[in-house]
Amino acid sequence: MSTPRILIVAPDLGLNPDGTYRPGGIQYAGRLFRRALEGAANLAIRVVSQVDPPEISGIIGCGGSRLRLAHTVIRLMPQVDRVIYLHLHQAALSNLPGHPPFVVIANGEEVYDPPSPLRARALRRAESVIAISQFTARFVAPYREGRSPVRVVHLGIDPPASSKPLLMPEQGGEAALLCVGSMYQWQPERTKGHRALIQAWTAVKATSNLAEAALWIVGGGEDEPSLRALAAANPRITFFGRLSEAQLAPLWQKARGFVLPSRREGFGLVYLEAMRRGLPCIAGNTDAGAEIVIDGETGFTVSSDPTDIAQRCIRLLQYEALAEKMGAQGRQRFADHFTFDHFRARLGQALGLSL
């Protein structure tokens, strides 16, 4: 039997020529899919990326050119048995004449609005569609009527390496919650929840023995200036901007918990980052965060109401034993369900491949 030949088409893997990575959930998820597939000895894998620069080794980077991406896919189509599109936008190329069988990965934001006719046709024609959460799958399911159902494959990341353990929360650490997420001017129903969280902090600080409770916000984006202005009157809210993993590590270690009350999270890899470090999480209750964080067990899921957010933040900050217990349960949930090995096994089953 010949070795299956697979072409991975990515929007952006976040690769830099010096071997470092650019931040972003789509980039991170793309690297997870690439790693899982390239790690299989029984597959022949080619990778093309629309955004990554041409000088990156191991892939065909198109430097942001849609035309170059299209030409590359056309050139490689006769040489592969299957194409896996890591994003719906690039899957519009599946409408090219003579295109081989293909799979579409649905991540979240790109499927919330009705897709263009070419992208909708791609969803209908794909041999299978894989969504990274049940939440995301709901937006894709209407396009799969009469076809194979949407398969859900939750993502996963590496557990702490024994040779380089992750920094864990300090016993009796500072009364602080950490928020890590991009800040963009999306529609209110798609927010990461920063504005409501900042508004909630007034109630947190007004609580007995929490006047000095700190909120640490990491990340950047076009909405950052307005969020800083909203928080200007509260000296216990600190904006750190974008940080590298090394710069972020001490904040993970010192925080009492993690909070990101998003409304339209396609998956939420950052919750896994918190859980594997033993931090309890506060996530939104309307998106994929509720699939990762178990309300009342590994943290809390909340509405967009600042009062609701404040109440859950107060519980984690006031009751250290509760935060520690939830963090430990979150770390166990990560180990049981959300490691990279779990993700790779789920992906292999969904694709009918041995990974």
C-alpha positions, 0 to 999 in steps of 0.5 A: 500500500502506498504512503498517503500523501497529504497537503496541509494548507495553513493561513499562518503558522506564526513562524519566524526565520530565527525559529521563534513564533509569533503570538496568536491562537490560530497560529498556535493551533496550526502548529499543533495540527502540523506537528500531529500530522508530521509526526506520523511515520506512515504519511508523506506531508507537505505544508504550505502557508499563506502568511509565513515568509518564503525563507522558513524551512520545512514549509512553502511560505507564500509571504501573505500573497493569496495569488502565490498560495493559489498557484502553489496549491494548483501546482501540488494538487496532482502530487497529493491524495488529500488536502487538509485546510486549517482554516475556512478562508483558504478552503475556498481553493477547494473549488478549483477543478480537479481538486483532490478530496479535502478536509476543513478545520473550523476554528471559530471566528471565521464561521460565526458569520455566514460564509461566502458562496465559495466557502459555503460550498467548501463546507458542503463538499468537504469529505469531513469538517472538523471543529475544535469545539462543540460551540464552533461545530454549531455554526458549521452543522447547517452546511453539512445536512445530508453529509457526514456530521461535523466531528469535534476534536478538542485541542491539547498542549504538552504537559510540563516537561520533567526536565523543565517543570512549569512554575506553579502558583506560589502557596499564599501568593499575592491576591491577584488574578491574571488575564491573557488575551488579545484586545480588539474592537470586535462586536460586543457579543464577540469580546474577550471580556476585558471591558466587563472585567475592568468594570467588575474590579470596582466591586472586587476592590470594594470587598472587605480585605480585597482593597489591594487585590490586583488584576494583571492584564497581558496582551495587546491590540487596537482596543488596548488604549481605550481599555487602559483609559477605562482602568486609569482610575484603578491603580490595582489594574496593571497592563503589561502589554505583550509578553514573551513566555519567559516574561509571562512565567512569573505572573503565572506563578504568582497569580491566584487564578486566571480570568478571561470571560470571553463571549465567542471563544472558538476553543481557548488554548490559554485556559489549558495554559492556566490549567496545566499550571494548576490555576483555577479559571474564570471563563465565559458561559456562552462559548467553548470556554464552558467545554474546558472549564467545569463550573464549580469544579475547575473554576467558574463560567460567567455571564457578561454581567460585571456583577457576575464576574466580580462575584466569582473573582471575589470567591477565588481571591477570598478563599485561597483553599477553594482556589487551590482545590479548583486549580488542582482539579483543573490540572488533573482535568488537563492531564486526563483530557487536554494533553497533546497526545490526547489531541493527536489521538482524537485527530487521528480517529477523526481523520481515519489515520494512525497518528 
